[in-house]
């Protein structure tokens, strides 16, 4: 008689499968990379400024912050200048499982991953300036300058574990992620925003092909140099800053 100790162990054969996804943004994508200056201050915090030093130092430089907010590909042969973290798309995929019956966030996180460290983003970037609230207890208001891409597209691939997941299951989850989670700043997954939403399309989708053709690396480099304001508020804030900084005698990046 076989005992529990002697019972045969059967392990399900596990394989992986890679699926390509072509996506087009349903709402603008906001990129907000942590700048090297902020990272450096986390590594080596600066000394506290006195009142005189604060008065003689600019708190913000919008054009510098605009350039720093973009995730940039240093490879000049890459198809785009702009890119976004692959983990942002995996995070959207994982979080979509919270609202979809039949899977858990932790399961999807273990069984899927987006290939590569970054995903190339096609589209023309613009400068966004908006009033935000800090995370402190007083919710202190501030003005933040970020990169926004009104029309955007990307191509990425997702590797998943079979037979625990099927192709259609992954596609359904990713489609739901584009609607309910999104990527970038002020996305639906954070609760209040509607930015960074996307839809799945075929490789021959007209919008996808147009954005890919018009929003490649050369067009993005020119747009980053031009720093065109995204909306009226951004235009007014940028113009006011330039005039006021000059009046106070500050030298700013033009």
C-alpha positions in Angstrom: 0.0 0.0 0.0 1.4 3.4 -1.1 1.9 5.9 1.7 1.6 9.6 1.5 5.4 9.7 1.6 5.7 7.4 -1.4 2.9 9.0 -3.5 4.0 10.1 -7.0 4.4 13.8 -7.5 3.0 15.2 -10.7 4.0 18.7 -11.9 2.2 20.5 -14.6 4.4 21.2 -17.6 5.0 25.0 -17.8 5.7 26.9 -21.0 5.9 30.6 -21.8 4.4 32.5 -24.7 5.0 36.0 -26.0 2.3 38.2 -27.4 2.8 41.5 -29.3 0.4 44.3 -28.4 -0.1 47.5 -30.5 -1.7 50.3 -28.5 -3.0 53.8 -29.2 -3.7 56.3 -26.5 -7.3 57.2 -25.8 -6.2 60.1 -23.6 -3.0 62.1 -23.4 0.0 60.5 -21.7 1.8 62.5 -19.0 5.4 61.7 -18.4 7.0 62.7 -15.1 10.5 61.2 -14.7 12.3 62.0 -11.5 15.1 64.4 -12.5 18.8 63.8 -11.8 18.8 66.8 -9.5 16.1 65.4 -7.3 17.8 62.0 -7.3 21.1 63.7 -6.3 19.4 65.5 -3.4 18.0 62.2 -2.2 21.5 60.7 -2.2 23.1 63.8 -0.7 20.6 66.3 0.7 21.5 69.9 0.3 22.0 72.2 3.3 19.0 74.3 4.3 18.8 77.7 2.7 18.4 80.8 4.7 16.0 83.6 3.8 18.5 85.4 1.6 19.5 82.3 -0.3 15.8 81.4 -0.9 15.1 84.9 -2.2 18.0 84.7 -4.7 17.3 81.2 -5.9 14.6 80.2 -8.4 12.2 77.6 -7.0 11.3 76.4 -10.5 12.7 76.5 -14.0 9.9 75.3 -16.2 12.0 74.6 -19.4 14.6 72.7 -17.4 11.9 70.7 -15.6 10.2 70.0 -18.9 13.4 68.5 -20.4 14.0 66.5 -17.2 10.5 65.1 -17.0 10.9 63.0 -20.2 12.1 59.4 -20.2 14.7 59.7 -23.0 16.4 56.9 -25.0 20.1 57.8 -25.4 20.5 55.5 -28.4 20.3 57.8 -31.4 19.4 54.9 -33.6 16.3 54.2 -31.5 13.0 54.8 -33.3 11.9 57.4 -30.6 13.4 59.8 -28.2 10.6 59.3 -25.7 10.0 56.1 -23.8 8.2 54.9 -20.7 8.9 52.3 -18.1 7.9 48.7 -19.0 7.0 48.2 -15.4 4.3 50.9 -15.8 2.5 48.7 -18.3 2.9 45.6 -16.2 1.6 47.5 -13.2 -1.5 48.4 -15.2 -1.9 44.8 -16.2 -1.6 43.6 -12.6 -3.9 46.2 -11.2 -6.6 45.4 -13.8 -7.0 42.0 -12.2 -8.3 43.7 -9.1 -11.6 44.5 -10.9 -11.8 41.5 -13.2 -13.2 38.2 -11.7 -11.2 35.1 -12.1 -7.6 36.4 -11.3 -5.7 38.1 -8.6 -3.2 40.9 -8.8 -0.4 38.8 -7.3 -1.1 35.9 -9.7 -1.0 38.1 -12.8 2.2 39.7 -11.4 3.9 36.3 -11.1 2.6 34.9 -14.5 3.2 37.9 -16.8 5.9 40.4 -17.6 6.4 43.1 -20.2 9.6 42.5 -22.1 12.5 45.0 -21.8 13.1 47.8 -19.4 11.4 50.5 -21.5 8.7 50.9 -24.1 9.3 53.3 -27.0 6.5 55.9 -27.1 5.6 57.6 -30.4 3.9 61.0 -30.5 4.6 64.7 -30.4 5.4 66.0 -26.8 4.3 69.3 -25.4 4.9 71.3 -22.2 2.3 70.9 -19.5 2.2 73.3 -16.5 -0.5 72.6 -13.9 -1.3 73.3 -10.2 -0.8 70.3 -8.1 -1.0 69.4 -4.4 2.0 68.2 -2.5 1.8 65.0 -0.4 2.4 66.8 2.9 -0.2 67.0 5.6 -1.3 70.5 4.4 -1.6 69.5 0.8 0.5 72.5 -0.2 -0.2 73.8 -3.7 2.6 73.9 -6.2 3.1 74.3 -10.0 4.6 71.3 -11.8 6.0 71.2 -15.3 5.8 67.9 -17.1 5.8 66.3 -20.6 2.4 65.5 -22.1 1.9 63.6 -25.4 -1.6 64.4 -26.7 -1.6 61.6 -29.3 0.6 58.6 -28.6 1.2 55.0 -29.7 3.4 52.1 -28.7 4.3 48.5 -29.5 5.2 46.1 -26.7 5.3 42.4 -26.0 4.0 40.5 -23.0 5.4 37.1 -21.9 3.1 34.9 -19.9 3.0 31.4 -18.5 1.0 28.7 -20.2 -1.3 26.8 -19.5 -2.1 28.9 -16.4 -2.9 31.8 -18.6 -4.3 31.8 -22.2 -3.7 34.3 -25.0 -7.3 35.6 -24.8 -7.1 36.0 -21.1 -4.0 38.2 -21.3 -5.4 40.2 -24.1 -8.6 40.8 -22.2 -6.7 41.9 -19.1 -4.5 44.2 -21.1 -7.5 45.8 -22.8 -9.1 46.3 -19.4 -5.9 47.8 -18.1 -6.0 50.4 -20.8 -9.5 51.5 -19.8 -9.4 51.2 -16.0 -5.7 51.7 -15.1 -3.7 53.6 -17.8 -0.1 54.6 -17.5 1.7 57.8 -16.6 0.7 60.7 -14.3 -2.9 61.4 -13.4 -4.1 58.0 -14.7 -7.5 56.3 -13.8 -5.7 53.8 -11.6 -4.9 56.5 -9.2 -8.5 57.4 -8.8 -9.0 60.9 -10.0 -7.4 61.3 -13.4 -8.3 60.2 -16.9 -4.9 60.5 -18.6 -2.8 57.7 -20.0 -5.7 55.5 -21.1 -5.1 53.3 -24.2 -6.8 50.7 -26.5 -5.5 47.7 -28.3 -5.4 47.9 -32.1 -4.2 45.9 -35.0 -0.8 46.6 -36.6 -2.5 48.2 -39.6 -4.7 50.5 -37.6 -4.8 53.9 -39.3 -4.3 56.0 -36.1 -1.5 53.7 -35.0 0.3 54.0 -38.4 -0.2 57.8 -38.5 1.2 58.4 -35.0 4.1 56.1 -35.7 4.9 57.9 -38.9 4.5 61.5 -37.6 5.8 61.0 -34.0 9.2 59.4 -34.4 12.5 60.4 -32.9 13.3 63.4 -35.2 9.9 65.0 -34.6 10.1 64.4 -30.9 13.6 66.0 -30.7 12.3 69.1 -32.5 9.2 69.3 -30.2 11.3 69.0 -27.0 13.5 71.8 -28.2 10.5 74.0 -29.1 8.6 73.2 -25.8 5.2 74.2 -27.2 2.6 74.7 -24.3 -0.1 72.1 -24.3 -3.0 74.4 -23.3 -3.9 78.0 -22.4 -3.1 77.6 -18.7 0.4 76.3 -19.6 1.0 79.1 -22.0 -0.1 81.8 -19.5 2.0 80.3 -16.7 5.1 80.0 -18.9 4.7 83.6 -20.2 4.2 85.0 -16.7 7.2 83.2 -15.4 9.4 84.5 -18.1 8.4 88.1 -17.6 8.5 87.9 -13.8 11.8 86.1 -13.6 13.4 88.8 -15.9 11.9 91.6 -13.8 13.5 90.1 -10.7 16.8 89.8 -12.4 17.0 86.0 -12.7 18.7 84.3 -15.7 16.6 81.4 -16.9 16.9 78.9 -19.7 15.3 80.3 -22.8 
